[in-house]
Amino acid sequence: MTSRCQALGLSCFLAVAAVISVRVQGQPTATATTSAPGTSTPVQDNLNLRFANGMAAQVEDKIITVDDVRHEIAPLIPQLQRDSHNEKEFNDRLEALQDDTIQNLIDRVLIVKEFRKPKGEDEEPRRIPDSYIDSRIAEIQVQDFENDRSKFLAYLRSQGKTYRQFRQDTEEDIILSYMKSQRRKSESIVSPVKIEQFYNENKERFYQEDKVHLRMIQFNRGEGETDAQLGTKAAEVVARLKAGEKFEDLAKIYSQDPRRSKGGDWGWQNFSDMKKEFSAPLTPLKKGEVTDPVFTPEGCFLLFAEDRKYAGIQPLDEVRPQIENILVQQMATIAQQQWLERLRRNAYIRHY
């Protein structure tokens, strides 16, 4: 068993399992009272009408039932109802959702089968070690059921599912996540030529607004306090700044705004998002410069340009990691679709 686990690289399963989205959360299954907008027609009737024999599809020797499909789509029905404006739109969306769900269930069977297929004549079918499954189920009970086993078992009863079935579902979830991650890893290298080509063909996507990395020192106006009095406080700060002290250190001493402990750091701000009384004096500033005191009814402000980015197309070197991520995602999606199509071609699949 140990040698098989090492051969499969199953040490990554714990990390993979930690991010698996499990269909729990106490969602009830769809009932006959769930209806399309503006009608009393139950959603269940739609499935029963489409698949009168209770079977939606067959993959090899596995039957995908109407109940399997209903269980998957039940949590999505309320959002579908909210997004639909009339009965026809709801029914069209519902049918598309059902078709997608059936395809996903078919692909699930095929991926699990591919994982378990022995790689050689003398090898046994691959499987997930029991310890990984136990660990994942324990995480689910902590995250979704407050580590209360009675709540967990009550959920299983509400779903009409045994612990054994839930354990099998969890194992298959781990397998799906692992297999898909392996496909993504195989498409993780992008050539510099492709990155440059994407940049040249999509430069408009990398336009950035004029923005500033803003630090601020704020003096709140006391009752009856004049601009002159506030200006005296600001002048003291400016003098220390010119003497070589850092703006962020002075902000921790003088500022009365919520970001005082962070050196008055407000991060990157688009000029278009700022009030005019702030954006106007900031616009001519270069990196490392500070405004004259800005007076408002609330108080006095010193605005410091920690850094600047000017409006225009960002250079390729700045957006290279972003483009690489986009292309990796695109390549992984295409590769996964091609992989799934190959699995489908080599399997017996029947739609009812």
LINKA-V499137 format. One record per residue. N is the residue number from 1. PHI is phi as a letter, one per 40 degrees, with the letter a starting at -180 (* if undefined). Layout:
BEGIN
n=N phi=PHI
n=N phi=PHI
END
This chain:
BEGIN
n=1 phi=*
n=2 phi=c
n=3 phi=c
n=4 phi=c
n=5 phi=c
n=6 phi=c
n=7 phi=c
n=8 phi=c
n=9 phi=g
n=10 phi=c
n=11 phi=c
n=12 phi=c
n=13 phi=c
n=14 phi=c
n=15 phi=c
n=16 phi=c
n=17 phi=c
n=18 phi=c
n=19 phi=b
n=20 phi=c
n=21 phi=c
n=22 phi=b
n=23 phi=c
n=24 phi=b
n=25 phi=g
n=26 phi=g
n=27 phi=c
n=28 phi=c
n=29 phi=c
n=30 phi=c
n=31 phi=b
n=32 phi=c
n=33 phi=c
n=34 phi=c
n=35 phi=b
n=36 phi=c
n=37 phi=d
n=38 phi=g
n=39 phi=a
n=40 phi=b
n=41 phi=c
n=42 phi=c
n=43 phi=c
n=44 phi=d
n=45 phi=c
n=46 phi=c
n=47 phi=c
n=48 phi=c
n=49 phi=c
n=50 phi=c
n=51 phi=b
n=52 phi=c
n=53 phi=c
n=54 phi=g
n=55 phi=b
n=56 phi=c
n=57 phi=a
n=58 phi=b
n=59 phi=b
n=60 phi=f
n=61 phi=b
n=62 phi=c
n=63 phi=c
n=64 phi=c
n=65 phi=c
n=66 phi=d
n=67 phi=c
n=68 phi=c
n=69 phi=c
n=70 phi=c
n=71 phi=c
n=72 phi=c
n=73 phi=c
n=74 phi=d
n=75 phi=c
n=76 phi=c
n=77 phi=c
n=78 phi=d
n=79 phi=c
n=80 phi=c
n=81 phi=c
n=82 phi=c
n=83 phi=c
n=84 phi=c
n=85 phi=c
n=86 phi=a
n=87 phi=c
n=88 phi=c
n=89 phi=c
n=90 phi=c
n=91 phi=c
n=92 phi=c
n=93 phi=c
n=94 phi=c
n=95 phi=c
n=96 phi=c
n=97 phi=c
n=98 phi=c
n=99 phi=c
n=100 phi=c
n=101 phi=c
n=102 phi=c
n=103 phi=c
n=104 phi=c
n=105 phi=c
n=106 phi=c
n=107 phi=c
n=108 phi=d
n=109 phi=c
n=110 phi=c
n=111 phi=c
n=112 phi=c
n=113 phi=c
n=114 phi=c
n=115 phi=c
n=116 phi=c
n=117 phi=c
n=118 phi=c
n=119 phi=c
n=120 phi=a
n=121 phi=c
n=122 phi=c
n=123 phi=c
n=124 phi=c
n=125 phi=d
n=126 phi=c
n=127 phi=a
n=128 phi=c
n=129 phi=d
n=130 phi=d
n=131 phi=c
n=132 phi=c
n=133 phi=c
n=134 phi=d
n=135 phi=c
n=136 phi=c
n=137 phi=c
n=138 phi=c
n=139 phi=c
n=140 phi=c
n=141 phi=c
n=142 phi=c
n=143 phi=c
n=144 phi=b
n=145 phi=b
n=146 phi=f
n=147 phi=f
n=148 phi=b
n=149 phi=c
n=150 phi=c
n=151 phi=c
n=152 phi=c
n=153 phi=c
n=154 phi=c
n=155 phi=c
n=156 phi=d
n=157 phi=c
n=158 phi=c
n=159 phi=c
n=160 phi=g
n=161 phi=b
n=162 phi=c
n=163 phi=c
n=164 phi=c
n=165 phi=c
n=166 phi=c
n=167 phi=c
n=168 phi=c
n=169 phi=d
n=170 phi=c
n=171 phi=c
n=172 phi=c
n=173 phi=c
n=174 phi=c
n=175 phi=c
n=176 phi=d
n=177 phi=c
n=178 phi=c
n=179 phi=c
n=180 phi=c
n=181 phi=c
n=182 phi=c
n=183 phi=c
n=184 phi=c
n=185 phi=c
n=186 phi=c
n=187 phi=b
n=188 phi=b
n=189 phi=b
n=190 phi=b
n=191 phi=c
n=192 phi=d
n=193 phi=c
n=194 phi=c
n=195 phi=c
n=196 phi=c
n=197 phi=c
n=198 phi=c
n=199 phi=c
n=200 phi=c
n=201 phi=c
n=202 phi=b
n=203 phi=d
n=204 phi=c
n=205 phi=c
n=206 phi=b
n=207 phi=c
n=208 phi=b
n=209 phi=c
n=210 phi=c
n=211 phi=a
n=212 phi=b
n=213 phi=c
n=214 phi=c
n=215 phi=b
n=216 phi=a
n=217 phi=b
n=218 phi=b
n=219 phi=b
n=220 phi=c
n=221 phi=c
n=222 phi=c
n=223 phi=c
n=224 phi=g
n=225 phi=c
n=226 phi=c
n=227 phi=c
n=228 phi=c
n=229 phi=c
n=230 phi=c
n=231 phi=c
n=232 phi=c
n=233 phi=c
n=234 phi=c
n=235 phi=c
n=236 phi=c
n=237 phi=c
n=238 phi=c
n=239 phi=c
n=240 phi=c
n=241 phi=c
n=242 phi=c
n=243 phi=c
n=244 phi=h
n=245 phi=c
n=246 phi=c
n=247 phi=c
n=248 phi=c
n=249 phi=c
n=250 phi=c
n=251 phi=c
n=252 phi=c
n=253 phi=c
n=254 phi=b
n=255 phi=c
n=256 phi=b
n=257 phi=b
n=258 phi=c
n=259 phi=c
n=260 phi=d
n=261 phi=c
n=262 phi=b
n=263 phi=g
n=264 phi=g
n=265 phi=c
n=266 phi=b
n=267 phi=g
n=268 phi=c
n=269 phi=b
n=270 phi=c
n=271 phi=c
n=272 phi=c
n=273 phi=c
n=274 phi=c
n=275 phi=c
n=276 phi=c
n=277 phi=c
n=278 phi=c
n=279 phi=c
n=280 phi=c
n=281 phi=c
n=282 phi=c
n=283 phi=d
n=284 phi=c
n=285 phi=c
n=286 phi=b
n=287 phi=d
n=288 phi=g
n=289 phi=b
n=290 phi=b
n=291 phi=c
n=292 phi=c
n=293 phi=d
n=294 phi=b
n=295 phi=b
n=296 phi=b
n=297 phi=d
n=298 phi=c
n=299 phi=i
n=300 phi=b
n=301 phi=b
n=302 phi=b
n=303 phi=b
n=304 phi=b
n=305 phi=c
n=306 phi=c
n=307 phi=a
n=308 phi=b
n=309 phi=b
n=310 phi=c
n=311 phi=d
n=312 phi=i
n=313 phi=c
n=314 phi=c
n=315 phi=c
n=316 phi=d
n=317 phi=c
n=318 phi=c
n=319 phi=b
n=320 phi=d
n=321 phi=c
n=322 phi=c
n=323 phi=c
n=324 phi=d
n=325 phi=c
n=326 phi=c
n=327 phi=c
n=328 phi=c
n=329 phi=c
n=330 phi=c
n=331 phi=c
n=332 phi=c
n=333 phi=c
n=334 phi=c
n=335 phi=c
n=336 phi=c
n=337 phi=c
n=338 phi=c
n=339 phi=c
n=340 phi=c
n=341 phi=c
n=342 phi=c
n=343 phi=c
n=344 phi=c
n=345 phi=c
n=346 phi=c
n=347 phi=b
n=348 phi=c
n=349 phi=b
n=350 phi=b
n=351 phi=c
n=352 phi=c
END
